[in-house]
Amino acid sequence: MKNPFKHILAGLDLSGMDEQVLQYLNLIQPKEEPSPVTLVHVAEAGMAPMYAMSPAAPVLAGAAGAGMPEAALRLESQQMLRPDLPQTEIEVVQGGLRELLRLAEDRDIDLAVLGRKDAVHGAGILPMRFLRHSGCSVLFVPEVAPARLRRIVVGTDFSDASMIAYRKAVQLAARLDPAPEVLVAHFYEVDPELAWGLDRTAALEADAAARQEAATRSLESFMLLAHTTGLTVKGLAVPDSYFSPALHLKELAESVRADLVVVGAHGRVPFPAFLLGSVTEKFLYYNQVIASLIVR
């Protein structure tokens, strides 16, 4: 199965977060034909450097000057990236988001791996701003997530965007060894009176059963649209009793101990924020502890 990503950008801010980002980069790269990688540090005007927090800080203690960021990135890559990966490119971008977006477009980046802190401070990438304005997929790596890939949860509403996300998740899983389990989840509409316990008549119960059956059939058909030979892929149709698929997705991912959640971003145009799907936006708001891959 083909590599799901042609060129990966990893955003590093020269803090302790870099180790987590590079560990995930190691995880998602297959042993055969790994993707080329560009390591990027954004030096935003007015932001204080954080070199002392870099995992490479002890080695860089006596260094100084304009070449410090490049030296730190190179040391981090040597210390923390798998030795079998292709030689990485190093870039220090001056200015901020606009220059980073231009670099991603010029390099034909189709996946950015970005650390997502509880409170962003100092120099570094602004992940949500990049996601809203870029045209590539983004893997958000939280500070607290264990670096492993044993189970992937894919959220779907049967849209074209979620189909692209599902296929990317399957391609990623198929190229890893061992291959993670893939759980595909759909959250279907339910009657408010039944969901809130206001009424449980026989007619409402029959309607609920019919909706679940229809959702299960649709999910099974959806899952057939990707090549999954050799993978463990399961489907789960869940009643949307909260009337919030994003919240259900977050709770499901936590309950099954998912290591990665994959969802589609509605819209491929790298410009307005509103082209992100509302479910995707809300899921990212709710989820702070599980790695999330937003696919374009």
Sine and cosine of phi, psi and omega as CSV:
sin_phi,cos_phi,sin_psi,cos_psi,sin_omega,cos_omega
0.00,0.00,0.62,-0.79,-0.11,-0.99
-0.93,0.36,0.39,-0.92,0.06,-1.00
-0.93,0.38,0.80,-0.60,-0.06,-1.00
-0.94,0.35,-0.29,0.96,-0.05,-1.00
-0.73,-0.68,0.72,-0.69,-0.07,-1.00
-1.00,0.05,-0.61,0.79,-0.07,-1.00
-0.50,-0.87,0.82,-0.58,-0.10,-0.99
-0.94,-0.34,0.70,-0.71,0.13,-0.99
-0.96,-0.29,0.74,-0.67,0.08,-1.00
-0.89,-0.45,0.87,-0.49,0.00,-1.00
-1.00,0.04,0.84,-0.55,-0.03,-1.00
-0.84,-0.55,0.68,-0.73,-0.01,-1.00
-0.93,-0.37,0.20,0.98,0.03,-1.00
0.88,0.47,0.59,0.80,0.12,-0.99
-0.86,-0.50,-0.05,-1.00,0.04,-1.00
-0.89,0.45,-0.28,0.96,0.03,-1.00
-0.91,0.41,-0.42,0.91,-0.07,-1.00
-0.87,0.50,-0.63,0.78,-0.02,-1.00
-0.88,0.48,-0.65,0.76,0.02,-1.00
-0.90,0.43,-0.69,0.73,0.01,-1.00
-0.88,0.48,-0.70,0.71,-0.03,-1.00
-0.94,0.33,-0.52,0.86,0.08,-1.00
-0.90,0.44,-0.66,0.75,0.05,-1.00
-0.93,0.37,-0.58,0.82,0.07,-1.00
-0.88,0.48,-0.66,0.75,0.08,-1.00
-0.88,0.48,-0.65,0.76,-0.06,-1.00
-0.91,0.42,-0.69,0.73,-0.14,-0.99
-1.00,0.09,-0.15,0.99,0.00,-1.00
-1.00,0.06,0.84,-0.54,0.04,-1.00
-0.94,0.35,0.31,-0.95,0.02,-1.00
-0.96,0.29,-0.53,0.85,0.02,-1.00
-0.98,-0.19,0.78,-0.63,0.05,-1.00
0.79,0.61,0.84,0.54,0.07,-1.00
-0.91,0.41,0.39,-0.92,-0.04,-1.00
-0.98,0.21,0.53,-0.85,0.15,-0.99
-0.91,0.42,0.49,-0.87,-0.10,-0.99
-0.77,-0.64,0.65,-0.76,0.17,-0.99
-0.89,-0.45,0.85,-0.53,0.08,-1.00
-1.00,-0.02,0.77,-0.63,-0.12,-0.99
-0.79,-0.62,0.71,-0.71,0.18,-0.98
-0.87,-0.49,0.78,-0.63,0.03,-1.00
-0.99,-0.13,0.89,-0.45,0.04,-1.00
-0.99,-0.13,1.00,-0.07,-0.05,-1.00
-0.99,0.15,0.63,-0.78,0.01,-1.00
-0.87,0.49,0.72,-0.70,0.04,-1.00
0.99,0.11,-0.03,1.00,-0.01,-1.00
-0.98,-0.18,0.74,-0.68,-0.04,-1.00
-0.96,0.28,0.65,-0.76,0.05,-1.00
-0.91,0.41,0.46,-0.89,-0.06,-1.00
-0.85,-0.52,0.51,0.86,-0.11,-0.99
-0.85,0.52,-0.53,0.85,-0.03,-1.00
-0.91,0.42,-0.35,0.94,0.00,-1.00
-1.00,-0.04,-0.10,0.99,0.00,-1.00
-0.92,0.39,0.60,-0.80,0.11,-0.99
-0.86,0.51,-0.34,0.94,0.02,-1.00
-1.00,-0.01,0.07,1.00,-0.10,-1.00
-0.82,0.58,-0.68,0.74,-0.02,-1.00
-0.85,0.52,-0.59,0.81,-0.01,-1.00
-0.97,0.26,-0.49,0.87,-0.08,-1.00
-1.00,-0.03,0.11,0.99,-0.15,-0.99
-0.82,0.57,-0.56,0.83,-0.05,-1.00
-0.99,-0.10,0.03,1.00,-0.05,-1.00
-1.00,-0.04,0.32,-0.95,0.03,-1.00
-0.30,-0.95,0.16,-0.99,0.12,-0.99
0.98,-0.22,-0.06,-1.00,-0.10,-0.99
-0.91,0.41,-0.40,0.92,-0.01,-1.00
-0.99,0.12,0.03,1.00,-0.04,-1.00
-0.85,0.53,-0.76,0.65,-0.02,-1.00
-0.86,0.52,-0.70,0.71,0.01,-1.00
-0.88,0.48,-0.68,0.73,0.01,-1.00
-0.89,0.46,-0.65,0.76,0.00,-1.00
-0.91,0.42,-0.69,0.72,0.01,-1.00
-0.89,0.45,-0.66,0.75,-0.02,-1.00
-0.92,0.40,-0.66,0.75,0.04,-1.00
-0.90,0.43,-0.66,0.75,0.03,-1.00
-0.88,0.48,-0.67,0.74,0.00,-1.00
-0.91,0.41,-0.64,0.77,0.01,-1.00
-0.92,0.39,-0.61,0.79,-0.06,-1.00
-0.98,0.17,-0.53,0.85,-0.22,-0.97
-0.87,-0.49,-0.29,0.96,0.04,-1.00
-1.00,0.06,0.50,-0.87,0.05,-1.00
-0.85,0.52,0.68,-0.74,-0.05,-1.00
-0.93,0.38,-0.33,0.95,-0.03,-1.00
-1.00,0.09,-0.08,1.00,-0.01,-1.00
-0.97,0.23,0.43,-0.90,0.03,-1.00
-0.87,0.49,0.40,-0.92,0.03,-1.00
-0.87,0.49,0.74,-0.67,-0.07,-1.00
-1.00,0.05,0.47,-0.88,0.15,-0.99
-1.00,-0.06,0.53,-0.85,-0.02,-1.00
-0.89,-0.46,0.77,-0.64,0.03,-1.00
-0.70,-0.72,0.71,-0.71,0.17,-0.99
-0.91,-0.42,0.90,-0.44,-0.09,-1.00
-0.98,-0.17,0.83,-0.55,0.02,-1.00
-1.00,-0.06,0.77,-0.64,0.14,-0.99
0.83,-0.55,-0.83,0.56,0.00,-1.00
0.61,-0.79,-0.53,-0.85,-0.17,-0.98
-0.87,0.49,-0.71,0.71,-0.07,-1.00
-0.86,0.51,-0.68,0.73,0.00,-1.00
-0.93,0.36,-0.58,0.82,0.04,-1.00
-0.92,0.40,-0.68,0.74,0.04,-1.00
-0.89,0.46,-0.63,0.77,0.02,-1.00
-0.91,0.42,-0.67,0.74,0.03,-1.00
-0.88,0.48,-0.71,0.70,-0.01,-1.00
-0.88,0.48,-0.62,0.78,0.02,-1.00
-0.95,0.32,-0.69,0.72,-0.03,-1.00
-0.90,0.45,-0.60,0.80,-0.03,-1.00
-1.00,0.05,0.03,1.00,-0.03,-1.00
0.83,0.55,0.71,0.70,0.01,-1.00
-0.94,0.34,0.76,-0.65,0.09,-1.00
-0.90,-0.44,0.00,1.00,0.15,-0.99
-0.54,-0.84,0.78,-0.63,0.13,-0.99
-0.92,-0.39,0.76,-0.65,0.05,-1.00
-0.96,-0.27,0.91,-0.41,-0.14,-0.99
-0.79,-0.62,0.68,-0.73,0.10,-0.99
-0.96,0.26,0.60,-0.80,0.00,-1.00
-0.82,-0.57,0.96,-0.28,-0.04,-1.00
-1.00,0.00,0.40,-0.92,0.09,-1.00
-0.89,0.45,-0.61,0.80,0.06,-1.00
-0.66,-0.75,0.93,-0.37,-0.04,-1.00
-0.99,0.16,0.80,-0.60,0.05,-1.00
-0.55,-0.84,0.37,-0.93,0.00,-1.00
0.97,0.23,-0.21,-0.98,-0.03,-1.00
-0.97,0.26,0.41,-0.91,0.10,-0.99
0.57,-0.82,-0.16,-0.99,-0.05,-1.00
-0.99,0.13,0.59,-0.81,0.14,-0.99
-0.97,-0.23,1.00,-0.06,-0.22,-0.98
-0.86,0.51,-0.72,0.69,-0.07,-1.00
-0.92,0.38,-0.60,0.80,0.04,-1.00
-0.90,0.44,-0.65,0.76,0.02,-1.00
-0.90,0.44,-0.70,0.71,0.00,-1.00
-0.86,0.50,-0.70,0.71,-0.07,-1.00
-0.91,0.41,-0.49,0.87,-0.12,-0.99
-0.94,-0.34,-0.15,0.99,-0.04,-1.00
-1.00,-0.04,0.22,-0.98,0.05,-1.00
-0.95,-0.30,0.20,0.98,-0.05,-1.00
-0.93,-0.38,0.24,-0.97,0.10,-0.99
-0.94,0.34,0.45,-0.90,-0.02,-1.00
-0.73,-0.69,0.78,-0.63,0.13,-0.99
-0.98,-0.21,0.92,-0.40,0.04,-1.00
-1.00,0.02,0.81,-0.59,0.00,-1.00
-0.93,-0.36,0.93,-0.37,0.01,-1.00
-0.98,0.22,0.33,-0.94,-0.04,-1.00
-0.90,0.44,-0.57,0.82,-0.20,-0.98
-0.99,-0.16,-0.11,0.99,-0.10,-0.99
-0.96,0.29,0.72,-0.70,0.11,-0.99
-0.93,0.38,0.67,-0.74,-0.05,-1.00
-0.99,0.15,1.00,-0.01,0.03,-1.00
-0.41,-0.91,0.32,-0.95,0.03,-1.00
-0.66,-0.75,1.00,0.10,0.03,-1.00
-0.95,-0.30,-0.44,0.90,-0.02,-1.00
-0.56,-0.83,0.77,-0.64,0.04,-1.00
-0.92,-0.40,0.75,-0.66,0.10,-1.00
-0.95,-0.31,0.78,-0.63,0.04,-1.00
-0.91,-0.40,0.83,-0.56,0.08,-1.00
-1.00,-0.04,0.71,-0.70,-0.02,-1.00
-0.69,-0.73,0.60,-0.80,0.18,-0.98
-0.88,-0.47,0.27,0.96,0.02,-1.00
0.94,0.33,0.22,0.98,0.04,-1.00
-0.98,0.19,0.19,-0.98,0.07,-1.00
-0.87,0.49,-0.62,0.79,-0.01,-1.00
-0.90,0.44,-0.66,0.75,0.00,-1.00
-0.96,0.28,-0.45,0.89,0.10,-1.00
-0.92,0.39,-0.67,0.74,0.05,-1.00
-0.87,0.49,-0.67,0.74,0.00,-1.00
-0.90,0.44,-0.68,0.73,0.00,-1.00
-0.88,0.47,-0.72,0.70,-0.02,-1.00
-0.91,0.42,-0.62,0.78,0.06,-1.00
-0.90,0.44,-0.66,0.75,0.00,-1.00
-0.89,0.45,-0.66,0.75,0.01,-1.00
-0.92,0.39,-0.68,0.73,0.03,-1.00
-0.88,0.48,-0.66,0.75,0.02,-1.00
-0.90,0.44,-0.74,0.67,-0.03,-1.00
-0.88,0.47,-0.64,0.77,-0.07,-1.00
-0.92,0.40,-0.44,0.90,-0.06,-1.00
-1.00,-0.08,0.01,1.00,0.01,-1.00
-0.98,-0.18,0.46,-0.89,-0.01,-1.00
-0.69,-0.72,0.93,-0.37,0.02,1.00
-0.97,0.26,0.45,-0.90,-0.01,-1.00
-0.97,0.24,0.75,-0.66,0.04,-1.00
-0.96,0.30,0.40,-0.92,0.13,-0.99
-0.95,0.31,0.58,-0.81,0.02,-1.00
-0.89,-0.46,0.84,-0.54,0.04,-1.00
-0.92,-0.39,0.86,-0.50,-0.03,-1.00
-0.97,-0.23,0.85,-0.53,-0.11,-0.99
-0.88,-0.48,0.70,-0.71,0.11,-0.99
-0.80,-0.60,0.70,-0.72,-0.04,-1.00
-0.93,-0.38,0.94,-0.35,-0.14,-0.99
-0.99,-0.17,0.42,-0.91,-0.05,-1.00
-0.93,0.36,0.57,-0.82,0.06,-1.00
-0.77,-0.64,0.30,-0.95,0.03,-1.00
-0.94,0.34,0.77,-0.64,-0.03,-1.00
-0.84,0.54,-0.63,0.77,-0.03,-1.00
-0.89,0.45,-0.62,0.79,0.02,-1.00
-0.96,0.27,-0.67,0.74,-0.02,-1.00
-0.88,0.47,-0.60,0.80,-0.05,-1.00
-1.00,-0.05,0.07,1.00,0.04,-1.00
0.95,0.30,0.37,0.93,-0.01,-1.00
-0.99,0.15,-0.41,0.91,-0.04,-1.00
-0.39,-0.92,0.66,-0.75,0.04,-1.00
-0.70,-0.71,0.78,0.63,0.02,-1.00
-0.94,0.34,0.29,-0.96,0.01,-1.00
-0.87,0.49,-0.60,0.80,-0.01,-1.00
-0.91,0.42,-0.67,0.74,0.02,-1.00
-0.92,0.39,-0.63,0.78,0.03,-1.00
-0.90,0.45,-0.66,0.75,0.02,-1.00
-0.91,0.41,-0.63,0.78,0.04,-1.00
-0.90,0.44,-0.66,0.75,0.01,-1.00
-0.90,0.44,-0.66,0.75,0.01,-1.00
-0.90,0.43,-0.64,0.76,0.01,-1.00
-0.91,0.41,-0.64,0.77,0.02,-1.00
-0.91,0.42,-0.66,0.75,0.02,-1.00
-0.90,0.44,-0.67,0.74,0.01,-1.00
-0.89,0.45,-0.69,0.72,0.00,-1.00
-0.91,0.42,-0.66,0.75,0.01,-1.00
-0.91,0.42,-0.63,0.77,0.01,-1.00
-0.91,0.42,-0.68,0.73,0.03,-1.00
-0.89,0.45,-0.70,0.71,0.00,-1.00
-0.89,0.46,-0.63,0.78,0.01,-1.00
-0.92,0.40,-0.67,0.75,0.02,-1.00
-0.88,0.47,-0.66,0.76,0.03,-1.00
-0.91,0.41,-0.66,0.75,0.02,-1.00
-0.86,0.50,-0.69,0.72,-0.07,-1.00
-0.93,0.38,-0.36,0.93,0.01,-1.00
-0.97,0.25,-0.18,0.98,-0.09,-1.00
-1.00,0.09,0.12,0.99,0.09,-1.00
-0.76,-0.65,0.51,-0.86,0.00,-1.00
-0.99,0.17,0.93,-0.38,-0.11,-0.99
-0.87,-0.50,0.29,0.96,-0.01,-1.00
-0.83,0.55,0.76,-0.65,0.01,-1.00
1.00,0.06,-0.06,1.00,-0.01,-1.00
-0.95,-0.32,0.43,-0.90,0.16,-0.99
-1.00,-0.09,0.95,-0.31,-0.04,-1.00
-0.83,-0.56,0.82,-0.58,-0.01,-1.00
-0.82,-0.57,0.52,-0.86,0.04,-1.00
-0.93,-0.37,0.51,-0.86,0.00,-1.00
-0.59,-0.81,0.90,-0.43,0.07,-1.00
-0.99,-0.13,0.85,-0.52,-0.13,-0.99
-0.86,-0.51,0.77,-0.64,0.07,-1.00
-0.91,0.42,0.72,-0.69,-0.03,-1.00
-1.00,0.09,0.94,0.35,-0.07,-1.00
-0.95,0.31,-0.31,0.95,0.07,-1.00
-1.00,0.03,-0.20,0.98,-0.16,-0.99
0.83,0.56,0.63,0.78,0.03,-1.00
-0.48,-0.88,1.00,0.02,0.03,-1.00
-0.82,0.57,-0.55,0.84,-0.02,-1.00
-0.89,0.45,-0.69,0.72,0.00,-1.00
-0.93,0.36,-0.64,0.77,0.07,-1.00
-0.88,0.48,-0.68,0.73,-0.01,-1.00
-0.88,0.48,-0.68,0.74,0.01,-1.00
-0.89,0.46,-0.72,0.69,-0.02,-1.00
-0.93,0.38,-0.63,0.78,0.04,-1.00
-0.89,0.46,-0.72,0.69,-0.01,-1.00
-0.86,0.52,-0.65,0.76,0.03,-1.00
-0.92,0.38,-0.66,0.76,-0.08,-1.00
-0.93,0.37,-0.53,0.85,0.00,-1.00
-0.99,-0.10,0.09,1.00,0.00,-1.00
0.84,0.54,0.76,0.65,0.04,-1.00
-0.92,0.39,0.56,-0.83,0.06,-1.00
-0.99,-0.16,-0.29,0.96,-0.01,-1.00
-0.45,-0.89,0.71,-0.71,0.12,-0.99
-0.92,-0.39,0.76,-0.65,-0.03,-1.00
-0.89,-0.46,0.81,-0.58,0.05,-1.00
-0.67,-0.74,0.37,-0.93,0.04,-1.00
-1.00,0.01,0.50,-0.86,0.11,-0.99
-0.98,-0.21,0.86,-0.52,-0.03,-1.00
-0.94,0.33,0.83,-0.56,0.00,-1.00
0.99,-0.16,0.71,-0.70,-0.02,-1.00
-0.94,-0.35,-0.03,1.00,-0.05,-1.00
-0.98,0.20,0.84,-0.55,-0.07,-1.00
-0.99,0.17,0.89,0.45,0.01,-1.00
-0.60,-0.80,-0.99,0.15,-0.18,-0.98
-0.99,0.17,0.58,-0.82,0.00,-1.00
-0.90,0.43,-0.52,0.85,-0.10,-0.99
-0.94,0.34,-0.14,0.99,0.05,-1.00
-0.97,0.23,-0.18,0.98,0.19,-0.98
-0.95,0.33,0.69,-0.72,0.04,-1.00
-0.90,0.44,0.55,-0.83,-0.03,-1.00
-0.90,0.43,-0.58,0.81,0.03,-1.00
-0.90,0.43,-0.69,0.73,0.03,-1.00
-0.88,0.48,-0.73,0.69,0.00,-1.00
-0.86,0.51,-0.72,0.70,-0.03,-1.00
-0.93,0.36,-0.62,0.79,0.02,-1.00
-0.88,0.48,-0.68,0.73,0.02,-1.00
-0.90,0.43,-0.52,0.86,0.06,-1.00
-0.93,0.37,-0.68,0.73,-0.04,-1.00
-0.96,0.29,-0.61,0.79,-0.16,-0.99
-1.00,-0.06,0.86,-0.51,0.04,-1.00
-0.84,-0.55,-0.02,1.00,-0.17,-0.98
-0.84,-0.54,-0.23,0.97,-0.03,-1.00
-0.91,-0.42,0.69,-0.73,0.04,-1.00
-0.85,0.52,0.64,-0.77,-0.08,-1.00
-0.77,-0.64,0.77,-0.63,0.05,-1.00
-0.94,-0.33,0.91,-0.41,0.04,-1.00
-0.99,-0.16,0.90,-0.44,-0.20,-0.98
-0.98,-0.20,0.73,-0.69,0.18,-0.98
-0.86,-0.51,0.00,0.00,0.00,0.00
